[in-house]
Amino acid sequence: MPILTLKFKDSNIGEYHIKEGQSLTIGRSDKNNIVIENLAVSGRHAKIDALEDGYLLTDLKSKNGSFVNEKQVTSHWLENNDVITIGKHTLVFAYKEGEKQFESAASGMMDKTMVMDTAAHRDLLAKSVPDMAAMEKKEPIGILSFLSGGEGEIELTKKLTKIGKDSSSDIKVGGMMVGKTAATISKRPQGYHLSYVEGMSKPKVNNEAVKESVLLKEFDIIEIGSVKMEFILK
């Protein structure tokens, strides 16, 4: 069976075997088969399916894209020694010596990168995202994932989430210049809005101070006082 070697610069981080009929998901979330802890990597970034006629890499609508041999791809039939780039990491796809190599999937194609129709794309995504249909029907829930100053994740299920050093805050943060209610996150039909409320220290989103209000986008980095969090949708 082929081997995927995960690398960061010149260092080997791990090796993963791809068994026949298996699907390997790649991403920042610890629910993936191959976890890459880097902010440039989406929670569920890409996957590789071991199919009857070859090994297919599929980008799962990631924010920063997936690349094979330095070319951005949507889907790609992997060949021996292909180099997959995800964020700042690489995955080298290689067959073992003497192992049968699949080439039929790409034969007859001038470009072995495949742009899939909607139905085929959804079918492949469903293998690694079993609850995709449910996700499409349900409104995504905002999540704040602590990067520093706290642990774990906080679901933004309330219409208004208060952040500050007051004891009544939903998310308590420290800092002399942080207000009792430094900021709020409101759930609106358009999405989640972070608003500055009070305090000399203004909240920051992606290193920019929020003067009034800003619509949060997935993977935005929020800094308030001693706390740094990432906004994601689930």
C-alpha positions as CSV (number, residue, x, y, z in Angstrom):
1,M,0.0,0.0,0.0
2,P,1.2,3.6,-0.7
3,I,2.7,5.7,2.0
4,L,2.1,9.4,2.7
5,T,5.0,11.1,4.4
6,L,4.1,14.3,6.3
7,K,6.9,16.9,6.2
8,F,7.5,20.4,7.6
9,K,10.4,22.0,5.7
10,D,13.1,19.2,5.7
11,S,11.8,17.4,8.8
12,N,9.6,14.2,8.6
13,I,6.7,14.4,11.0
14,G,4.9,11.2,10.3
15,E,4.0,8.4,7.9
16,Y,0.5,7.2,7.0
17,H,-0.4,4.1,5.0
18,I,-3.4,4.2,2.6
19,K,-5.3,0.9,2.6
20,E,-7.5,-0.3,-0.2
21,G,-11.0,1.2,0.1
22,Q,-9.9,3.6,2.8
23,S,-10.5,7.4,2.9
24,L,-8.0,9.6,4.8
25,T,-9.1,13.1,5.8
26,I,-6.5,15.9,6.3
27,G,-6.9,19.0,8.3
28,R,-6.4,21.0,11.5
29,S,-9.2,19.3,13.5
30,D,-8.1,16.4,15.7
31,K,-11.0,14.4,14.1
32,N,-9.0,14.0,10.9
33,N,-6.8,10.9,10.1
34,I,-3.9,13.3,9.3
35,V,-3.8,16.3,11.7
36,I,-1.8,19.3,10.6
37,E,-1.7,21.9,13.4
38,N,-1.3,25.1,11.5
39,L,-3.6,28.1,11.1
40,A,-3.2,28.1,7.4
41,V,-4.9,24.7,7.3
42,S,-8.7,24.4,7.4
43,G,-10.4,22.2,10.0
44,R,-11.3,19.7,7.3
45,H,-9.0,20.6,4.5
46,A,-8.7,17.7,2.0
47,K,-9.1,13.9,1.7
48,I,-7.6,11.0,-0.2
49,D,-9.8,8.2,-1.4
50,A,-8.3,4.8,-2.3
51,L,-10.6,3.8,-5.2
52,E,-10.5,0.8,-7.6
53,D,-8.6,2.7,-10.3
54,G,-6.3,4.9,-8.2
55,Y,-5.9,7.3,-5.4
56,L,-7.9,10.5,-5.6
57,L,-7.0,13.7,-3.7
58,T,-10.0,16.0,-3.2
59,D,-9.9,19.6,-1.7
60,L,-12.8,20.0,0.7
61,K,-13.5,23.6,-0.1
62,S,-10.6,24.7,2.0
63,K,-9.8,28.4,2.6
64,N,-6.3,28.4,1.3
65,G,-6.5,25.5,-1.2
66,S,-4.6,22.3,-1.9
67,F,-1.7,22.0,-4.2
68,V,0.0,19.1,-6.0
69,N,3.5,19.7,-7.4
70,E,2.9,23.4,-6.8
71,K,-0.3,23.6,-8.8
72,Q,-3.6,24.3,-7.1
73,V,-6.1,21.4,-7.6
74,T,-9.8,20.7,-6.9
75,S,-9.3,16.9,-7.4
76,H,-6.2,15.0,-8.6
77,W,-5.3,11.4,-9.3
78,L,-2.1,10.9,-7.4
79,E,1.0,9.4,-9.0
80,N,4.2,8.1,-7.5
81,N,6.3,10.9,-5.7
82,D,3.6,13.5,-6.1
83,V,4.1,16.3,-3.5
84,I,0.9,17.6,-1.9
85,T,1.2,21.0,-0.2
86,I,-1.3,22.0,2.5
87,G,-0.6,25.2,4.3
88,K,3.1,25.2,5.1
89,H,3.3,21.4,5.2
90,T,3.9,18.8,2.5
91,L,2.7,15.2,2.0
92,V,4.8,13.0,-0.3
93,F,2.7,10.2,-1.9
94,A,4.9,7.2,-2.8
95,Y,4.4,3.6,-3.7
96,K,6.6,0.9,-2.1
97,E,9.2,-0.7,-4.2
98,G,7.7,-3.3,-6.6
99,E,4.2,-2.2,-5.7
100,K,1.5,-2.0,-8.4
101,Q,1.1,1.6,-9.5
102,F,-2.3,2.8,-10.8
103,E,-2.1,4.9,-14.0
104,S,-5.4,4.1,-15.7
105,A,-7.3,6.8,-13.9
106,A,-5.2,9.5,-15.5
107,S,-4.5,7.8,-18.9
108,G,-5.8,9.7,-21.9
109,M,-6.1,13.0,-19.9
110,M,-3.8,15.9,-20.9
111,D,-4.3,17.3,-17.4
112,K,-4.9,14.8,-14.6
113,T,-6.4,17.4,-12.4
114,M,-10.1,16.8,-12.5
115,V,-12.8,19.5,-12.1
116,M,-15.8,17.6,-10.8
117,D,-19.4,18.2,-11.4
118,T,-21.6,19.1,-8.4
119,A,-23.1,15.7,-8.0
120,A,-19.8,13.8,-8.1
121,H,-18.2,16.3,-5.7
122,R,-20.9,16.0,-3.2
123,D,-20.7,12.2,-3.4
124,L,-17.0,12.2,-2.6
125,L,-17.4,14.8,0.2
126,A,-20.1,12.7,1.8
127,K,-17.6,9.9,2.5
128,S,-15.5,12.1,4.8
129,V,-18.4,14.3,6.0
130,P,-21.2,11.8,6.7
131,D,-23.5,14.4,8.1
132,M,-23.2,16.8,5.1
133,A,-26.9,16.7,4.3
134,A,-27.8,17.6,7.8
135,M,-25.2,20.4,7.8
136,E,-26.7,21.9,4.7
137,K,-30.2,21.9,6.3
138,K,-29.0,23.3,9.6
139,E,-27.6,26.8,10.2
140,P,-23.9,26.5,11.1
141,I,-23.0,27.3,14.7
142,G,-20.2,29.7,15.5
143,I,-17.4,28.4,17.7
144,L,-14.6,30.2,19.5
145,S,-11.6,28.0,19.8
146,F,-9.0,29.2,22.3
147,L,-5.5,29.7,21.0
148,S,-4.1,31.2,24.2
149,G,-5.5,32.5,27.5
150,G,-7.9,29.6,27.8
151,E,-8.7,26.0,26.8
152,G,-11.2,24.2,24.6
153,E,-14.0,25.7,22.6
154,I,-17.1,27.8,23.3
155,E,-20.3,27.5,21.2
156,L,-22.0,30.7,20.4
157,T,-25.5,29.5,20.9
158,K,-26.8,32.7,22.6
159,K,-28.1,35.7,20.6
160,L,-25.7,37.8,22.5
161,T,-22.4,36.6,24.1
162,K,-20.6,39.0,26.4
163,I,-16.8,39.1,26.7
164,G,-15.0,41.1,29.4
165,K,-13.7,41.0,33.0
166,D,-17.0,41.3,34.7
167,S,-18.1,38.3,36.6
168,S,-21.4,38.1,34.6
169,S,-19.5,37.8,31.3
170,D,-20.0,34.7,29.2
171,I,-16.2,34.7,28.4
172,K,-14.0,36.2,31.1
173,V,-10.8,37.9,30.1
174,G,-8.1,39.6,32.0
175,G,-6.2,42.9,31.5
176,M,-6.0,46.3,33.2
177,M,-7.4,48.2,30.2
178,V,-10.1,45.7,29.4
179,G,-13.6,46.8,30.0
180,K,-16.1,45.1,32.2
181,T,-17.9,44.2,29.0
182,A,-15.2,44.7,26.5
183,A,-17.1,43.3,23.5
184,T,-20.1,41.3,22.5
185,I,-20.8,38.8,19.7
186,S,-24.3,38.9,18.4
187,K,-25.9,36.2,16.3
188,R,-27.8,37.9,13.4
189,P,-29.4,36.6,10.1
190,Q,-26.3,37.7,8.2
191,G,-23.9,36.0,10.6
192,Y,-22.0,36.7,13.8
193,H,-21.0,40.3,14.6
194,L,-18.3,41.3,17.1
195,S,-18.9,44.7,18.6
196,Y,-16.6,46.9,20.8
197,V,-18.5,48.0,23.9
198,E,-16.1,49.7,26.5
199,G,-12.6,49.8,27.8
200,M,-9.3,51.5,26.7
201,S,-8.2,48.2,25.1
202,K,-10.2,47.6,22.0
203,P,-10.7,44.0,20.7
204,K,-8.7,43.1,17.6
205,V,-9.8,40.9,14.6
206,N,-6.8,39.7,12.5
207,N,-4.6,42.3,14.2
208,E,-6.9,45.2,13.4
209,A,-8.7,47.1,16.2
210,V,-12.5,47.0,16.1
211,K,-13.9,50.5,16.6
212,E,-17.5,49.6,16.3
213,S,-18.6,46.3,14.8
214,V,-17.3,43.7,12.3
215,L,-18.9,40.7,10.6
216,L,-16.8,37.6,11.6
217,K,-15.5,35.3,8.9
218,E,-14.5,31.7,9.4
219,F,-10.9,31.4,10.8
220,D,-10.8,35.1,11.9
221,I,-8.4,35.5,14.9
222,I,-9.9,37.5,17.8
223,E,-7.8,39.1,20.5
224,I,-9.3,40.6,23.6
225,G,-7.0,41.3,26.6
226,S,-5.1,38.2,27.5
227,V,-7.2,35.9,25.3
228,K,-6.7,34.9,21.7
229,M,-9.4,32.8,19.9
230,E,-10.2,31.6,16.4
231,F,-13.7,31.9,15.0
232,I,-14.9,28.8,13.2
233,L,-18.2,27.4,12.0
234,K,-19.6,23.9,12.6
